[in-house]
Structures are given as structure tokens and as C-alpha cells.
Amino acid sequence: MISVLQRVRAARVEVQGQTVGAIGAGLLVLVCAERGDTEQEADRLLAKMLKLRIFSDAAGKMNLSLQEVGGGLLLVSQFTLAADTSSGNRPGFSQAAAPDAGRRLFDYLVQQARALHPVVQTGQFAADMQVHLVNDGPVTIPLRIAPAAAPV
């Protein structure tokens, strides 16, 4: 799975002018399921998101996790993170999971996040969304969780 984590002071997602998800300080995470991804990759991605120490402590050092600061988590599906731009000028998206598989994994990720974290909001899968954010820092971190190797 591919994601881009953005530490925010506030973020919201609108669909057709209506806010469908909003948080105060926390993480806005753009998420893309790739072909071959499973719930195992979603679990590993979520664990990393919740525990990544990218929030400032009292001394101003990035030393605290989302869980430790009690920030919000806004998850937004974005298949374009799987863009292949290696040839030509039009990106290809063949590495993105098929829409049904992508929705299933995104829904699973949201369900698991809500079980582990108190403030979880989302965008709307496959919708034309407008994402508004105030990036804090700015801190923007790409994160890719590759499928685990099969046991030998």
C-alpha cells in the first residue's frame, strides 16, 4: 500500500460542496491499495501511521506519535498514488488495485483505524473530492508498505 502522511493543523474533505470528513490537528493520509495488497499490508500501514513519531514534544522535537498527541486521523482514498510515469506523458495506473479490491481494503483500513483510534474521519471512496488542509511544519511523509514475502 502507498500513502502520503501530512501532519495538519486542520483538514477536511468536501464532495459536491458538502463536508464529508474533517479533523483538527492530526494526520491527513492519502491511501492507495496496489495489486496484491491484503489486509496484512493495511494492518502494517495503520500501525506505522499511529506510531510514527512526527509530532513535536515539549522541546520542539518530532518525538510523539498520533496516538500520544490524541490527534485526528483523516483517511482519503487516492488511487493516483500508484501512477507510473516511467514512459510517455500520460500516467498509467495498472499497479493500483482494481476498484472493488481497493474499496474493500480501504474500508478494512477505516474499520481497523476506528477500532484503534478515537478520532477517525474519511473522504468518500471513488468520489470527486476537494481536500482542504493546513499543513503543519510542513511535514509530509511518503510511506509504502510492500507485501510481505511469502514463507519459504
C-alpha positions in Angstrom: 0.0 0.0 0.0 1.1 3.5 -0.7 0.3 6.5 1.4 1.3 10.1 1.9 1.0 11.3 5.5 0.6 15.0 6.1 0.8 16.5 9.6 -2.0 19.1 9.7 -3.4 21.7 12.0 -6.8 21.0 10.3 -8.1 19.2 7.3 -11.5 18.5 5.6 -12.8 16.7 2.6 -15.7 18.0 0.5 -17.9 16.2 -2.0 -20.3 18.4 -4.1 -19.8 21.3 -1.6 -20.6 19.2 1.4 -18.1 18.3 4.1 -17.9 14.5 4.4 -14.9 14.3 6.8 -13.0 16.8 9.0 -10.4 16.8 11.7 -8.5 19.4 13.8 -4.8 18.8 14.4 -3.6 15.3 13.4 -2.8 13.4 10.2 -4.3 13.6 6.7 -3.4 10.4 5.0 -3.9 9.8 1.3 -4.1 6.0 0.7 -3.7 3.7 -2.3 -4.1 0.0 -2.4 -2.0 -1.7 -5.0 -2.4 -5.0 -6.8 -1.6 -7.9 -4.5 -2.2 -5.9 -1.3 -4.0 -7.6 1.5 -5.4 -6.9 5.0 -1.9 -7.6 6.3 -0.4 -4.6 4.4 -3.3 -2.4 5.7 -2.7 -3.5 9.3 1.1 -2.7 8.9 0.3 0.6 7.3 -2.1 1.5 10.1 0.3 0.5 12.8 3.0 2.7 11.3 0.6 5.7 10.9 -0.5 5.6 14.5 3.0 5.1 16.0 5.2 7.3 13.6 6.9 9.9 15.8 6.3 13.1 13.8 4.6 15.4 16.3 6.6 17.8 18.5 7.2 17.2 22.1 7.6 19.9 24.8 11.2 20.6 23.5 10.0 21.0 19.9 11.5 17.7 18.7 9.5 15.3 16.5 9.2 12.7 19.2 5.5 12.0 19.7 3.0 9.8 17.7 -0.5 10.5 16.6 -1.7 8.3 19.4 0.3 10.1 22.0 -1.0 13.5 21.0 -4.5 12.3 20.5 -4.8 13.9 17.1 -7.4 13.2 14.4 -6.9 10.8 11.5 -8.5 11.7 8.1 -8.1 8.9 5.6 -8.7 9.6 1.9 -8.5 7.0 -0.8 -6.4 8.1 -3.8 -5.6 5.6 -6.5 -3.4 8.1 -8.3 -0.6 7.4 -5.8 0.1 4.3 -7.9 0.8 6.4 -11.0 3.5 5.0 -13.3 5.2 7.9 -15.1 8.2 6.0 -16.4 7.2 6.3 -20.0 5.4 8.9 -22.0 3.5 11.8 -20.6 0.3 10.1 -19.5 0.5 8.3 -16.2 -0.6 4.6 -16.1 -2.4 3.2 -13.1 -2.1 -0.6 -13.8 -0.4 -1.1 -10.4 -3.4 0.3 -8.5 -5.8 -2.3 -7.1 -9.0 -2.9 -9.0 -11.8 -0.7 -7.7 -13.6 -3.5 -5.8 -10.4 -4.6 -4.1 -9.3 -1.0 -3.4 -12.7 -0.3 -1.8 -12.5 -3.5 0.3 -9.0 -2.7 1.6 -9.8 1.0 2.2 -13.0 0.0 4.1 -11.0 -2.5 6.1 -8.3 0.1 6.9 -11.0 2.5 8.2 -12.7 -0.2 10.3 -9.4 -1.1 11.9 -8.5 2.5 12.5 -11.8 3.2 14.2 -11.2 0.2 16.5 -7.8 1.5 17.5 -8.0 5.3 17.4 -10.7 7.6 18.8 -10.9 10.2 16.0 -11.1 8.8 12.5 -12.8 10.5 9.6 -12.7 9.7 5.9 -13.3 11.0 2.4 -15.6 9.3 0.1 -14.3 6.4 -2.0 -14.2 7.0 -5.8 -15.8 10.5 -5.4 -14.5 13.7 -6.9 -13.2 15.2 -3.6 -11.8 18.6 -2.7 -9.3 18.2 0.1 -8.5 21.3 2.2 -5.7 21.3 4.7 -3.4 23.4 6.7 -0.1 21.5 6.6 1.8 21.8 9.9 5.5 22.3 9.5 5.1 21.4 6.7 5.6 17.7 7.5 4.7 15.4 4.5 6.0 11.8 4.5 5.5 9.2 1.8 5.1 5.7 3.2 4.9 2.5 1.2 4.2 -0.9 2.8 5.2 -3.7 0.4 3.5 -7.1 0.5 5.3 -9.4 3.0 7.5 -12.1 1.4 5.9 -15.5 1.2 7.3 -18.0 3.6 9.8 -20.4 2.0 
